Amino acid sequence: MQAHKCQETIHLNLEKNKAIVLLGLIASFNNDGALRLKHPAEKKVLWDLECILHGMLSDVSGQAFENKVQQAREITWPTSHSRITHNLTVPSTK
């Protein structure tokens, strides 16, 4: 992840999986209304960021969206279950 500032804008570079996780988080906030916002501008920024991420990650939208978000979560921060499942080696009995 990288960020740099140019005058009045900030450029943020994210790995694709982290951007997918962020999109899932923002979409959840925007859809569920579970996030308590202090000002309407915060809602606008979340909507804008969701739209930008959707545009940049057009291959992530659609019916498989939740599966792609879950995969990106596991790649970004593997859970102990996924480590066990994906890295399981069975010793040979011979």
N, C-alpha and C positions, 0 to 999 in steps of 0.2 A: 504494500500500500504506500502510495506517495501522495504528497500534496505540495502545491506551490502557489504563491500568490502573485497576481499580475494586476496592478492598479486596484480596481474595484471588483475583481472576480477572483475566485479561488478555483484552481483545477485540482481535481482529486482523481487519482488513478487507483482502481481497485482490481484485484484478481477477480475473474469472472464468478467463481463460486461465492466469494464474499459479496459481490454485487447481487447475486441471486438471493442470498440469505437476507441482505438488506431489503431487497424488493419484497420478499415474503413478509418481513417484519412490518414494513411500511404499509403494505396492502392489508395486513391484519389490523393494524391500528386504524386505517381509514375505513375498513369494512365493519369492524366490531364496535368502534367508538369507545373502546376500553381505555384509551389513553386520555388522561385528564389534561386538557390544554388550558393555558392561561390567557391566550389572545387568539383572535381569528387568524392572524397572520401565520401562526404556527400550523394551523390546518391547511392554509394555502401552500405553505412551503412543503408540507408532507404530500399534498396532491401533486404539486409541481415535480417533486423528486420522484414520486411514483411514476408519473408520465414520462419523465426523462429515462428512468431505468427500463420501463416497458419498451420504449423506443429503441434503446440500446440492446435490449435482451429479447428481441422479438421472437427468437426461437424457443424461449422459455415459457411463453404464454400458451394458453389453450387448456385442454382438459387434463394434461399431464403436469400442470403447474405445481401442484402440491408434491408430487413425486420428485420433480426436479429440485424443488426447494429442500426437501428432506435429504436428497442425495448431496446437495451442496452443503447442508448443515453437517453431515457426517464427514465430508471431505475437509471442511474447515475446522471442525472440532469433533473428532471421533469419540463416541461414547464407549464406555468399557465393554458394553455388549457388542458393538460393531467391531471393536478390536478383537474380541474373542472369536466372533463369527468369521471375520475376514482373514485372520492370521492363525487360525487353528491348524496345528500340525499334529497328525496322529502318528505316534511312534510305531515303527515296524515291529511285528511280533516274531519275525523270522530270525 
